[in-house]
Amino acid sequence: MNWAKTRPTVKYDLALSGILNLPFAELGANIDDLDLNGDNPYGYRPLIEALAAHSQVSRDSVVTISGGTSMANHLAMAAAIEHGDEILIEEPTYEPILALAEYFGAKVKRFPRSFESGYRIEIEELAKRITPSTRLIVLTNMHNPSSVLVEEKTLRQIGGLAKDAGARVLVDEVYLEAMFEAAPPSSVHLGPEFIATTSLTKGYGLSGLRCGWIMAEPDMAQRMRLLHDVFGAVGPQPSERLSVVALTNLPKFIDRAKKILETNRAVLNDFLDTREELQAVRTETGTTSFPRLLKGRVEDLSDSLQQKYDTAIVPGRFFESPQHFRIGMCAEPELFKIGVERLGAALDELGQVEPD
């Protein structure tokens, strides 16, 4: 996360994992939608109702968070485990999830989502790692960084394993939002073992609102609300009100996001077809791709792109995969196309370097 916050600004940004930020003028808000104060002791009620309708869950199952999915994951994990509990986390995964588990003093074990298996979750491998001490299973869906979807059948199997062990399943679903109308129902519908986190930050260009939420069975949701008294007290009234406006206007944001993703995905797929030094698990949905570099070092590629080509990718070391890099398909299409061309030039240059 520090790298993401402090990296140099580039013109051709292939590191973006959320849709290009929406200008405020396109949000559809006016001054009457804003207020500095209001009644929101455990979330602004109109926002809770809008999120419940959006996710097709009861209001009692929704916990609003003003820190996006990152803070939602923080609160969900804090409520689900105690210091020293054993938890299973997918590998590779998004680095802040591991950092969060370590922060809470969890005993971390891993289960594989390998490139060779197409980043699928192998239930047999997961089952081997669960013990009577396991209290939480953590995964991302769609997978961050590969955008691979976990199918409902697999999620149900994971839920069954968790139930037998007396554990819960925490699913970071923020990238499901980028499937729009094609997104499957949240995993929280599959049983009380499931806790789901998400936000408006990735699929719609609404990152600045920091609107996140957790879905869980009502008793667990209430535990989270009370625990959040320690962390955040109350949410920011302006942001919560603007989030209601955003949810009302989601259809037009979806149209914008689809055009960006469809155009950029076609460009990226054509590019990958021409590059023998790259292997990638292709997906039809999602905002990111996670190619493997077969020749050379990703760090050298990343440095060259930033320094010589005004272009950025995300090095795979942030996802426990140093020979991979993440490409986000979220930039303005004209700039994305040029960025991909510059990636090709940097790869050509890397291939000309003699190995030590």
C-alpha positions in Angstrom: 0.0 0.0 0.0 2.9 2.4 0.7 4.2 1.8 -2.8 0.7 2.6 -4.3 0.5 5.8 -2.3 4.0 7.1 -2.9 4.9 5.9 -6.5 5.6 8.5 -9.1 2.7 9.9 -11.1 2.8 8.6 -14.7 0.8 9.5 -17.8 0.2 6.0 -18.9 -1.0 4.2 -15.8 -1.5 0.5 -16.2 -1.3 0.0 -12.4 -4.9 1.3 -11.7 -7.1 -1.5 -10.4 -10.2 0.7 -10.1 -12.1 2.4 -12.8 -10.8 5.9 -13.8 -12.1 8.4 -11.2 -15.5 9.9 -12.0 -15.5 13.7 -12.1 -17.7 15.2 -9.4 -19.8 17.0 -12.0 -20.9 13.6 -13.3 -22.0 12.3 -9.9 -25.4 14.0 -10.2 -25.2 15.6 -6.8 -26.2 19.1 -5.8 -25.8 21.3 -2.7 -29.1 20.0 -1.3 -27.6 16.5 -1.1 -24.9 17.7 1.3 -24.8 18.3 5.0 -22.1 18.3 7.6 -24.3 16.9 10.3 -27.0 14.3 10.7 -28.4 11.2 12.4 -25.9 8.4 11.6 -24.9 6.7 14.9 -24.4 3.3 13.3 -24.5 4.4 9.6 -26.7 6.8 7.7 -30.0 5.0 7.4 -30.7 5.9 3.8 -27.3 4.5 2.9 -27.8 1.3 4.8 -31.2 0.8 3.0 -29.6 1.6 -0.4 -26.8 -0.9 0.2 -29.1 -3.6 1.5 -31.2 -3.2 -1.7 -28.1 -3.2 -3.9 -26.8 -6.4 -2.3 -30.2 -8.0 -1.7 -29.7 -8.6 2.0 -31.5 -7.4 5.1 -30.6 -4.0 6.6 -29.6 -5.9 9.8 -26.9 -7.6 7.8 -25.2 -4.5 6.6 -22.4 -2.6 8.4 -21.2 0.6 6.7 -17.6 1.5 6.7 -16.0 4.8 5.6 -12.6 3.4 4.8 -13.5 1.3 1.7 -12.9 -2.4 1.6 -9.6 -2.2 3.4 -11.3 -0.9 6.6 -14.1 -3.3 6.0 -11.6 -6.2 6.0 -10.0 -4.7 9.2 -13.3 -4.6 11.1 -14.5 -8.0 9.8 -11.3 -9.8 10.8 -11.2 -8.0 14.2 -14.7 -9.3 14.9 -14.2 -12.8 13.6 -10.9 -13.8 15.3 -9.0 -13.5 18.6 -5.3 -13.1 19.1 -3.5 -16.4 18.3 -6.4 -17.9 16.3 -5.5 -20.1 13.3 -6.6 -18.7 10.0 -6.2 -19.9 6.4 -5.4 -17.3 3.7 -5.2 -17.9 -0.1 -1.8 -17.7 -1.8 -1.1 -15.5 -3.6 -3.2 -12.7 -2.2 -3.3 -9.0 -1.7 -0.5 -8.0 0.7 -2.6 -5.9 3.2 -4.7 -9.0 4.0 -1.6 -10.8 5.2 -0.4 -7.7 7.1 -3.8 -7.4 8.8 -3.7 -11.0 10.0 -0.2 -10.5 11.4 -1.4 -7.2 13.1 -4.1 -9.2 14.9 -1.6 -11.8 16.0 -3.2 -14.6 14.0 -1.5 -17.9 13.3 -1.5 -17.8 9.5 -1.6 -20.9 7.3 -1.9 -20.8 3.5 -3.8 -22.6 0.8 -2.8 -22.4 -2.9 -4.4 -20.6 -5.8 -1.6 -21.3 -8.3 -0.9 -20.0 -11.7 -0.7 -23.6 -13.0 -4.3 -24.3 -11.8 -5.6 -21.1 -13.3 -5.8 -19.5 -9.8 -8.7 -21.8 -9.0 -9.2 -23.0 -5.4 -8.5 -26.7 -5.1 -10.9 -27.9 -2.4 -8.8 -31.0 -1.7 -5.8 -28.8 -0.9 -7.8 -26.5 1.3 -9.3 -29.4 3.2 -5.8 -30.8 3.9 -4.9 -27.5 5.7 -8.0 -27.1 7.9 -7.7 -28.2 11.5 -10.1 -28.1 14.5 -8.2 -24.9 15.5 -9.1 -23.1 12.2 -11.3 -20.1 12.9 -11.3 -18.2 9.6 -10.7 -18.8 5.9 -9.9 -15.7 3.9 -10.1 -15.3 0.1 -10.8 -12.7 -2.6 -13.5 -13.1 -5.2 -12.8 -12.1 -7.9 -9.2 -13.0 -7.1 -6.8 -10.1 -6.5 -4.6 -10.0 -8.5 -5.8 -12.4 -11.3 -9.5 -11.5 -11.6 -10.4 -15.3 -11.5 -13.9 -15.9 -10.3 -14.7 -18.5 -7.5 -17.8 -20.3 -8.6 -20.7 -20.9 -6.3 -20.2 -24.6 -6.1 -16.7 -24.1 -4.8 -17.9 -21.4 -2.3 -20.5 -23.9 -1.0 -17.8 -26.5 -0.5 -15.6 -24.0 1.4 -18.6 -23.1 3.5 -19.2 -26.8 4.4 -15.6 -27.2 5.4 -15.8 -24.1 7.6 -19.0 -25.2 9.2 -17.5 -28.6 10.1 -14.5 -26.9 11.7 -16.5 -24.2 13.5 -14.9 -21.5 11.4 -16.1 -18.6 9.3 -15.3 -17.6 5.7 -14.3 -14.0 5.0 -14.6 -13.1 1.3 -13.3 -9.8 -0.1 -15.8 -9.2 -2.9 -14.8 -5.7 -4.0 -14.0 -6.8 -7.6 -17.3 -8.6 -8.0 -18.7 -5.0 -8.3 -16.9 -4.8 -11.6 -19.0 -7.6 -13.0 -22.0 -5.3 -12.7 -25.4 -7.0 -13.7 -23.5 -10.3 -14.4 -22.2 -10.5 -10.8 -23.3 -13.5 -8.9 -25.1 -13.0 -5.5 -22.8 -12.2 -2.6 -21.4 -15.3 -0.8 -23.2 -14.1 2.3 -26.3 -15.7 0.8 -24.7 -19.1 1.1 -24.9 -19.4 4.9 -24.2 -17.8 8.2 -20.5 -19.0 8.0 -19.9 -16.3 5.4 -18.8 -12.7 5.9 -18.4 -10.5 2.8 -16.7 -7.2 2.3 -17.0 -4.8 -0.6 -17.1 -1.1 -1.6 -17.8 1.3 -4.4 -14.1 1.9 -5.0 -13.2 -0.4 -7.9 -16.1 -0.8 -10.3 -17.6 2.6 -10.8 -14.9 5.3 -10.5 -16.1 6.3 -7.0 -13.0 5.6 -5.0 -13.1 9.1 -3.4 -16.3 8.3 -1.6 -14.5 5.5 0.4 -17.9 3.8 0.7 -17.4 0.3 2.0 -19.7 -2.2 3.7 -19.7 -5.6 5.4 -22.4 -8.2 5.1 -22.8 -10.9 7.7 -25.5 -12.7 9.7 -27.2 -10.2 12.0 -25.6 -11.2 15.3 -22.1 -10.9 13.8 -23.0 -7.7 12.1 -24.1 -6.2 15.4 -20.8 -7.3 17.0 -19.0 -5.4 14.3 -21.0 -2.3 14.8 -20.2 -2.3 18.5 -16.5 -3.0 17.8 -16.4 -0.2 15.3 -17.2 2.2 18.2 -13.5 1.7 19.1 -12.2 2.3 15.6 -14.4 4.8 13.8 -17.3 5.9 16.0 -19.4 7.5 13.3 -19.0 7.9 9.5 -18.6 11.2 7.7 -22.0 12.6 6.9 -21.1 14.2 3.5 -19.5 11.0 2.2 -22.4 8.9 3.3 -25.0 11.2 1.8 -23.1 11.4 -1.5 -22.8 7.6 -1.5 -26.7 7.5 -1.5 -26.7 9.7 -4.6 -24.1 7.5 -6.2 -26.1 4.3 -5.6 -29.1 6.0 -7.2 -27.1 6.8 -10.3 -25.2 3.6 -10.6 -26.6 2.6 -14.1 -24.9 5.5 -15.9 -21.6 4.8 -14.1 -21.9 1.2 -15.1 -22.2 2.1 -18.8 -19.1 4.3 -18.5 -17.1 1.5 -16.7 -18.2 -1.2 -19.2 -17.0 0.9 -22.1 -13.6 1.4 -20.5 -13.1 -2.2 -19.5 -14.4 -3.8 -22.8 -12.2 -1.5 -24.9 -9.1 -2.0 -22.8 -9.6 -5.8 -22.4 -9.6 -6.2 -26.1 -6.4 -4.1 -26.5 -4.7 -6.2 -23.7 -5.8 -9.5 -25.2 -4.5 -8.6 -28.6 -1.2 -7.6 -27.0 -0.9 -10.8 -25.0 -1.5 -12.8 -28.2 1.8 -11.3 -29.6 4.1 -11.7 -26.6 5.9 -15.0 -26.3 7.6 -13.9 -23.1 4.3 -13.5 -21.3 1.9 -16.1 -20.0 -1.5 -15.0 -18.5 -4.7 -16.6 -17.2 -7.3 -14.9 -19.3 -10.6 -13.8 -17.8 -13.7 -12.3 -19.4 -14.5 -10.0 -16.5 -12.6 -8.0 -13.8 -10.4 -5.0 -13.9 -6.9 -6.6 -13.7 -4.7 -9.2 -15.4 -1.6 -10.9 -13.8 0.9 -12.0 -16.5 4.0 -14.0 -15.8 7.2 -12.8 -17.3 9.3 -15.7 -18.7 12.5 -13.8 -19.5 14.1 -11.1 -17.4 13.2 -9.5 -14.1 9.9 -7.8 -13.4 11.7 -5.2 -11.3 13.8 -4.2 -14.2 10.8 -4.0 -16.4 8.9 -1.8 -13.9 11.8 0.5 -13.4 12.3 0.9 -17.2 8.6 1.7 -17.7 8.5 4.3 -15.1 11.8 6.0 -15.9 11.8 5.8 -19.7 8.3 5.3 -20.8 6.2 7.3 -18.3 4.2 4.1 -17.6 3.4 2.0 -14.6 2.6 -1.6 -13.7 2.3 -3.2 -10.3 5.3 -5.6 -9.6 4.2 -9.0 -8.6 6.3 -8.9 -5.4 3.3 -7.2 -3.8 1.3 -10.4 -4.4 4.0 -13.0 -3.5 4.7 -13.6 -7.2 8.0 -11.8 -8.2 7.9 -13.0 -11.8 4.4 -11.6 -12.4 3.1 -8.1 -12.7 -0.5 -6.7 -12.5 -2.0 -4.7 -15.2 -5.2 -2.7 -14.5 -7.5 -2.1 -17.4 -9.0 1.0 -15.9 -7.4 4.0 -17.5 -8.8 6.2 -20.3 -8.8 3.9 -23.3 -6.6 6.1 -25.5 -4.0 6.4 -22.8 -4.3 2.6 -22.0 -3.6 1.7 -25.6 -0.4 3.9 -25.7 0.6 2.4 -22.3 0.4 -1.1 -23.6 2.5 -0.1 -26.6 5.1 1.3 -24.3 5.0 -1.9 -22.3 5.8 -3.8 -25.5 8.7 -1.5 -26.2 10.1 -2.0 -22.7 9.7 -5.8 -23.1 11.6 -5.6 -26.4 14.3 -3.7 -24.7 14.4 -6.1 -21.7 14.8 -9.0 -24.1 17.9 -7.5 -25.6 19.7 -7.4 -22.3 22.3 -10.2 -22.0 21.8 -12.2 -18.8 24.6 -12.1 -16.2 
